[in-house]
Amino acid sequence: MGLKKNFSCCLLSTVGFSLVCIASFFLLTYSVAAVVADSLPWPLDKIAWEWIEGDSKPVGHPAMDYQPVSPSRVIESGSYYYPYDGYSGPVSMICRLPVEYGYFVTSTGGYGETEGRNGHPHTGIDYGTYGKDEGVIAIMGGKVTHAGWSYWLGWTVVVENNGYQLILGHLCCGSSGVSGSERGRSSIVVHEGEVIPAGTIVGRAGDTGNSYGVHLHMEVRLCDEEGKCQIVDPRSVYLPGQDAYCDWQGFAARSR
């Protein structure tokens, strides 16, 4: 009886030790690979991370936990609420896909559809880019009021004009996740305070912030005189310079 008990304890100890060794090996391997990937120049670092993380995930957002629409819903020191600048300048707008090559897709079927574990509505519309870091186009001209990191949308550009904010999120590069990490280089090529015309490439599509799969999140907010900006369906508004309805979903398939 004692021999069997000793054998069982020895077997369990051996199995446990083996599992710890295997886990440690994979953790060490991943850590070394991560360090090497981060040290590579772009775009090799992006390619290395795609290899490390395996197959690409579906396009969308794992969980949109908040729907901030006013200063009272500030998240991470205002990283998701973009202060209203009040800029009003020359109007320019183009009716085309906001990525150089891609397709219309939303993570749950459309603007306003619930998504994520808490059932909050999708606050914009998404465009997939077939896993490529395609150029992101500002479809509305105006003043760049934000060009940097946001907690939920990763690398983000905000263009403002005549009471509207055009928000372009999840830009390249860096890693996905909700930690707020700014790991990886930004592809943003415009600067805060710069006035740009419609059609300007502001950066490249990516998978940063609360995201999975390389894609662009395009959002529009309408701001009042007090500077409170409400999220609106991009398909239901006329942006400054827009003189006809833009079928943001229908013409996507005719890109490139």
Buried (B, 14 or more C-beta within 10 A) or exposed (E): EEEEEEEEEEEEEEEEEEEEEEEEEEEEEEEEBBEEBBEEEBBEBBEBBBEEBEEEBEBBBBBBBBEBBEBEEEBEEBBBBBBBBEBEEEBBBBBBBBBBBBBBBBBBEBBEEEBBEEEBBBBBBBBBBBBBBBBBBBBBBBBBBBBBBBBBBBBBBBBBBBBBBBBBBBBBBBBBBBEBBBBBBBBBBBEBEBBBBBBBBBBBBBBBBBBBBBBBBBBBBEBEEEEBBEBBBBBEEEBBBBEEEBEBBEEBEEBE
